[in-house]
Amino acid sequence: MNPRQKMLWRAASAIAEVYARRQEIPPLPSEPLPIDAVTRLTRMMRHANRRRYRTASAVLRPRLERALRDLAVVATTQAERLRAERRRTQPPLAGTLYWDLRAIDDEFPRLEVDFKRQLLLVATDPLELAEVSLGPFMIAVHWQTLGAEQPNYEVMALHPNPPDSNPGVTHPHVVDDRLCEGEGTHVLQAASVEGRLHDFVLILRQILQTYNESSAYVDLDRWHGVPCIDCGASVDAEERGLCGRCDAQVCDECVQSCEGCGDSLCHGCREECSGCDEYACRSCLEPCSDCSKDYCHQCLTEGVCDACLEEKEAAAEAEAGTAPQVAAAYALCVGQAPVPA
């Protein structure tokens, strides 16, 4: 063996010890064998034959046949179950694990073994999904957890290209180095339990090469954009702005400017002036002192809106028009009406 092969054999031996320690003695079948019934009926048949009890012997014979058939069925079933348990719980040998490591070493760009941390480090080729370059990934398998139904491993981006909206996502199905296995969970568990290291790594790579929009942490079509807080559309940096009040990301089509201060506003931070229907932020709107509706500064005169001013002017004119008529009526009542010419 060359030094590389010796290192892989050493790793395979260490992993084989993990599987050997994890091996459990399978329990015996709990279903009892119906051997007592066979023994009892056999004894009764012998007694009936010795005594030449023809009727008793004729009755016991079919019962003994059924008991023997039942015993054969149960014994065969338990034997098959024990054989299956033995095959399932038999730990993989160091030689089998060694050739799995050799296959991984040949098929992947890089395989490293960290004996101190008991890690298998497998690098993938650069990945690209839907024209989004994700770069290569490093699969770090903690071999002390192999053989369990939920082995511990991480999937780390070597040259991260995260989306603008979430720097912790390095792949549509990887967040904080944890892979969403989806439908691959059961096959991964089986490969771990059975000690199929090569299959285990291949399944992980296959999941990384697959994109499922329904379970993605971030959709690929939004990878280099952020959703507009108003319409939800993904927009690039040059097509979006920040709300001047809440710093939310807003696309160019949804953003509106305050007529008072000029700040960019999202839908939640803007209101309409009750007079001119222009958008303004809450700081640039004031309530009318008469009707309490919100208006911009241009639609208020000394704190009163135009509509309320018009009502006041109309009321004043009406009051001024009725004053001469009241005075004339009062003069008629006291005899001071003017004498016609």
C-alpha positions as CSV (number, residue, x, y, z in Angstrom):
1,M,0.0,0.0,0.0
2,N,1.1,3.5,-0.7
3,P,0.8,6.2,2.0
4,R,-2.6,7.4,0.7
5,Q,-4.0,3.9,0.8
6,K,-2.6,3.2,4.3
7,M,-4.3,6.4,5.5
8,L,-7.7,5.3,4.0
9,W,-7.3,1.8,5.6
10,R,-6.7,3.4,8.9
11,A,-9.8,5.5,8.5
12,A,-11.8,2.4,7.4
13,S,-10.6,0.5,10.5
14,A,-11.7,3.3,12.8
15,I,-15.1,3.5,11.2
16,A,-15.5,-0.3,11.4
17,E,-14.9,-0.1,15.1
18,V,-17.7,2.5,15.4
19,Y,-20.1,0.1,13.7
20,A,-19.0,-2.8,15.8
21,R,-19.6,-0.9,19.0
22,R,-23.0,0.2,17.8
23,Q,-24.1,-3.3,16.9
24,E,-26.9,-4.6,19.1
25,I,-27.8,-8.1,19.9
26,P,-31.2,-8.7,18.2
27,P,-33.9,-9.9,20.5
28,L,-35.4,-13.4,20.1
29,P,-38.9,-13.7,18.6
30,S,-41.5,-13.1,21.3
31,E,-44.1,-15.4,19.7
32,P,-43.9,-18.8,21.5
33,L,-43.5,-22.0,19.5
34,P,-46.7,-24.3,19.7
35,I,-44.5,-27.2,20.6
36,D,-46.4,-27.9,23.8
37,A,-49.6,-28.8,21.9
38,V,-47.6,-31.2,19.6
39,T,-46.1,-32.9,22.6
40,R,-49.4,-33.3,24.4
41,L,-51.3,-34.6,21.3
42,T,-48.4,-37.0,20.6
43,R,-48.6,-38.4,24.1
44,M,-52.4,-38.8,23.8
45,M,-52.1,-40.5,20.4
46,R,-49.5,-43.0,21.8
47,H,-51.8,-43.8,24.8
48,A,-54.8,-44.3,22.5
49,N,-52.8,-46.7,20.2
50,R,-51.5,-48.7,23.1
51,R,-55.1,-49.1,24.4
52,R,-56.5,-49.6,20.9
53,Y,-59.0,-46.8,21.3
54,R,-59.8,-46.5,17.6
55,T,-62.3,-43.7,18.0
56,A,-60.0,-41.5,20.1
57,S,-57.1,-42.2,17.8
58,A,-59.2,-41.1,14.8
59,V,-60.2,-37.9,16.5
60,L,-56.6,-37.1,17.7
61,R,-54.8,-37.7,14.4
62,P,-56.1,-34.6,12.4
63,R,-55.6,-32.5,15.5
64,L,-52.0,-33.6,15.7
65,E,-51.5,-33.0,12.0
66,R,-52.8,-29.4,12.4
67,A,-50.5,-28.8,15.4
68,L,-47.5,-30.1,13.4
69,R,-48.3,-27.8,10.5
70,D,-48.7,-24.8,12.8
71,L,-45.4,-25.6,14.5
72,A,-43.7,-25.8,11.1
73,V,-45.1,-22.4,9.9
74,V,-44.2,-20.6,13.1
75,A,-40.7,-22.2,13.2
76,T,-40.0,-21.3,9.6
77,T,-41.2,-17.7,10.1
78,Q,-39.0,-17.2,13.1
79,A,-36.0,-18.7,11.3
80,E,-36.4,-16.3,8.4
81,R,-36.8,-13.4,10.8
82,L,-33.6,-14.3,12.7
83,R,-31.7,-14.6,9.4
84,A,-32.9,-11.2,8.3
85,E,-32.0,-9.6,11.6
86,R,-28.5,-11.2,11.4
87,R,-28.0,-9.7,8.0
88,R,-29.3,-6.3,8.9
89,T,-27.3,-6.0,12.1
90,Q,-24.0,-7.4,10.9
91,P,-21.6,-4.5,10.9
92,P,-19.6,-3.7,7.8
93,L,-16.1,-5.0,7.6
94,A,-13.1,-2.7,7.5
95,G,-12.3,-4.0,4.0
96,T,-15.7,-3.1,2.7
97,L,-15.4,0.4,4.2
98,Y,-11.9,0.8,2.7
99,W,-13.1,0.2,-0.8
100,D,-16.0,2.6,-0.3
101,L,-13.4,5.2,0.7
102,R,-11.3,4.4,-2.3
103,A,-14.4,4.9,-4.5
104,I,-15.1,8.3,-2.9
105,D,-11.4,9.2,-3.4
106,D,-11.6,8.4,-7.1
107,E,-14.9,10.0,-7.8
108,F,-14.8,13.3,-5.9
109,P,-12.3,16.2,-6.3
110,R,-11.0,15.9,-2.8
111,L,-11.3,13.5,0.2
112,E,-9.7,14.4,3.5
113,V,-9.6,12.5,6.8
114,D,-9.4,14.4,10.1
115,F,-8.6,11.7,12.6
116,K,-8.5,14.2,15.5
117,R,-12.0,15.4,14.9
118,Q,-13.1,12.0,13.4
119,L,-14.3,13.6,10.2
120,L,-14.6,12.6,6.6
121,L,-14.3,15.7,4.4
122,V,-15.5,15.3,0.9
123,A,-15.4,18.2,-1.6
124,T,-17.9,18.3,-4.5
125,D,-17.4,19.9,-8.0
126,P,-18.8,23.5,-8.4
127,L,-22.6,23.4,-8.6
128,E,-24.9,25.5,-10.8
129,L,-28.7,25.5,-10.5
130,A,-30.9,27.5,-12.9
131,E,-27.9,29.5,-14.1
132,V,-27.1,30.5,-10.5
133,S,-23.5,29.6,-9.6
134,L,-23.3,28.1,-6.1
135,G,-19.6,27.0,-6.1
136,P,-18.2,23.7,-4.6
137,F,-19.3,22.3,-1.2
138,M,-17.6,20.4,1.5
139,I,-19.5,17.5,3.0
140,A,-18.2,16.9,6.6
141,V,-19.4,13.5,8.0
142,H,-18.8,12.8,11.7
143,W,-18.1,9.1,11.5
144,Q,-18.8,8.6,15.3
145,T,-22.5,9.0,14.4
146,L,-22.4,6.6,11.4
147,G,-24.7,3.6,11.9
148,A,-27.3,5.7,13.5
149,E,-30.6,6.6,11.8
150,Q,-29.7,10.3,11.9
151,P,-26.0,10.7,11.3
152,N,-24.4,14.0,11.9
153,Y,-22.9,15.9,9.0
154,E,-22.6,19.5,7.6
155,V,-22.7,20.8,4.1
156,M,-20.4,23.9,3.8
157,A,-20.0,26.2,0.8
158,L,-16.3,26.6,0.0
159,H,-17.0,29.7,-2.1
160,P,-20.3,31.0,-0.8
161,N,-22.6,32.9,-3.1
162,P,-25.6,33.5,-0.8
163,P,-28.7,35.3,-1.8
164,D,-29.1,39.0,-1.1
165,S,-32.0,38.3,1.3
166,N,-30.3,35.7,3.6
167,P,-26.5,35.4,4.0
168,G,-27.0,32.1,6.0
169,V,-28.4,30.3,2.9
170,T,-25.7,28.9,0.6
171,H,-27.9,26.6,-1.4
172,P,-31.7,26.6,-2.0
173,H,-31.8,23.6,0.5
174,V,-28.9,24.5,2.8
175,V,-29.1,27.0,5.6
176,D,-26.4,27.4,8.3
177,D,-24.6,24.4,6.8
178,R,-27.6,22.1,7.4
179,L,-29.1,20.3,4.5
180,C,-32.9,19.9,4.0
181,E,-32.9,16.2,2.9
182,G,-36.5,16.2,1.7
183,E,-37.4,12.8,0.2
184,G,-33.8,11.6,0.5
185,T,-34.1,11.2,4.3
186,H,-34.9,7.5,4.3
187,V,-32.3,6.4,1.7
188,L,-29.7,8.4,3.6
189,Q,-30.7,6.7,6.9
190,A,-30.5,3.2,5.2
191,A,-27.1,3.9,3.8
192,S,-25.8,5.1,7.2
193,V,-27.2,2.1,9.1
194,E,-25.9,-0.4,6.6
195,G,-22.4,1.2,6.3
196,R,-22.6,2.1,2.6
197,L,-20.3,5.2,2.8
198,H,-20.0,5.6,-0.9
199,D,-23.8,5.6,-1.4
200,F,-24.2,7.9,1.6
201,V,-21.9,10.6,0.0
202,L,-23.4,10.1,-3.5
203,I,-27.0,10.6,-2.2
204,L,-25.9,13.9,-0.5
205,R,-24.3,15.1,-3.7
206,Q,-27.5,14.1,-5.7
207,I,-29.6,16.2,-3.2
208,L,-27.3,19.1,-3.7
209,Q,-27.6,18.8,-7.5
210,T,-31.4,18.9,-7.2
211,Y,-33.7,21.9,-6.9
212,N,-37.2,21.7,-5.4
213,E,-38.9,25.1,-5.5
214,S,-41.6,24.0,-3.0
215,S,-39.1,23.4,-0.2
216,A,-36.4,26.0,-1.0
217,Y,-35.3,28.4,1.7
218,V,-34.8,31.0,-1.1
219,D,-36.1,30.6,-4.6
220,L,-33.5,30.7,-7.3
221,D,-35.3,33.3,-9.3
222,R,-35.0,35.6,-6.2
223,W,-31.3,34.7,-5.5
224,H,-29.8,38.0,-6.5
225,G,-32.8,40.2,-5.5
226,V,-35.0,40.9,-2.6
227,P,-38.8,40.9,-2.5
228,C,-40.5,44.3,-2.6
229,I,-42.3,44.8,0.7
230,D,-45.4,46.1,-1.2
231,C,-45.9,43.8,-4.2
232,G,-43.5,40.9,-3.3
233,A,-41.7,41.0,-6.7
234,S,-38.0,40.2,-6.6
235,V,-35.9,43.3,-7.5
236,D,-32.2,43.8,-8.1
237,A,-30.3,46.5,-6.3
238,E,-30.5,49.0,-9.2
239,E,-34.3,48.6,-9.3
240,R,-35.1,49.1,-5.7
241,G,-35.0,51.8,-3.0
242,L,-35.3,52.1,0.7
243,C,-38.3,53.5,2.5
244,G,-37.1,56.7,4.3
245,R,-39.2,55.8,7.3
246,C,-38.8,52.0,7.9
247,D,-35.8,51.1,5.6
248,A,-37.9,48.5,3.9
249,Q,-36.9,47.4,0.3
250,V,-39.3,48.8,-2.2
251,C,-39.3,48.4,-6.0
252,D,-39.3,51.5,-8.3
253,E,-42.9,50.8,-9.3
254,C,-44.2,50.8,-5.7
255,V,-42.2,53.6,-4.1
256,Q,-43.8,57.0,-3.7
257,S,-42.2,60.3,-2.6
258,C,-43.5,62.5,0.1
259,E,-44.7,65.8,-1.3
260,G,-43.5,67.6,1.8
261,C,-40.0,66.3,2.6
262,G,-39.3,64.3,-0.5
263,D,-38.5,61.0,1.3
264,S,-39.2,57.7,-0.5
265,L,-42.1,55.9,1.1
266,C,-43.5,52.3,1.1
267,H,-47.2,51.7,1.2
268,G,-47.3,51.2,5.0
269,C,-45.5,54.5,5.7
270,R,-47.5,56.9,3.4
271,E,-50.9,58.4,3.6
272,E,-52.9,60.6,1.2
273,C,-53.7,64.2,1.9
274,S,-57.5,64.6,2.3
275,G,-57.3,67.7,0.2
276,C,-55.0,67.2,-2.8
277,D,-54.8,63.3,-2.6
278,E,-51.0,63.5,-2.9
279,Y,-48.8,61.1,-0.9
280,A,-47.0,62.3,2.2
281,C,-45.4,60.9,5.3
282,R,-47.1,61.2,8.7
283,S,-44.7,63.9,9.8
284,C,-45.8,66.1,6.9
285,L,-49.5,65.8,7.6
286,E,-51.5,67.8,10.2
287,P,-55.1,67.5,11.3
288,C,-57.5,70.3,10.4
289,S,-58.5,72.1,13.6
290,D,-62.2,71.9,12.5
291,C,-62.8,68.5,10.9
292,S,-59.7,66.7,12.2
293,K,-58.9,65.2,8.8
294,D,-55.2,65.0,7.8
295,Y,-53.9,67.5,5.3
296,C,-50.5,68.5,3.9
297,H,-49.2,72.0,4.8
298,Q,-50.2,73.4,1.4
299,C,-53.8,72.5,2.0
300,L,-54.1,74.2,5.4
301,T,-54.5,77.9,6.1
302,E,-53.7,78.7,9.7
303,G,-54.5,75.1,10.6
304,V,-57.8,75.0,8.8
305,C,-58.5,73.1,5.5
306,D,-59.9,74.7,2.4
307,A,-63.2,72.8,2.8
308,C,-63.8,74.1,6.3
309,L,-62.8,77.6,5.2
310,E,-65.3,77.5,2.4
311,E,-68.0,76.4,4.8
312,K,-67.1,79.3,7.2
313,E,-67.2,81.8,4.4
314,A,-70.6,80.5,3.1
315,A,-72.0,80.7,6.6
316,A,-70.7,84.3,7.0
317,E,-72.2,85.4,3.7
318,A,-75.5,83.8,4.6
319,E,-75.5,85.6,7.9
320,A,-74.6,88.9,6.3
321,G,-77.4,88.6,3.7
322,T,-80.1,88.0,6.3
323,A,-79.1,91.0,8.5
324,P,-80.8,93.8,6.4
325,Q,-84.0,91.8,6.1
326,V,-84.1,91.4,9.9
327,A,-83.5,95.2,10.4
328,A,-86.3,96.1,8.0
329,A,-88.8,93.8,9.6
330,Y,-87.9,95.2,13.0
331,A,-88.5,98.8,11.7
332,L,-92.0,97.9,10.4
333,C,-92.8,96.6,13.8
334,V,-92.0,100.0,15.5
335,G,-93.5,102.3,12.8
336,Q,-90.2,103.4,11.3
337,A,-90.7,102.1,7.8
338,P,-89.8,104.6,5.2
339,V,-92.7,106.5,3.5
340,P,-93.0,105.8,-0.2
341,A,-92.3,108.8,-2.5
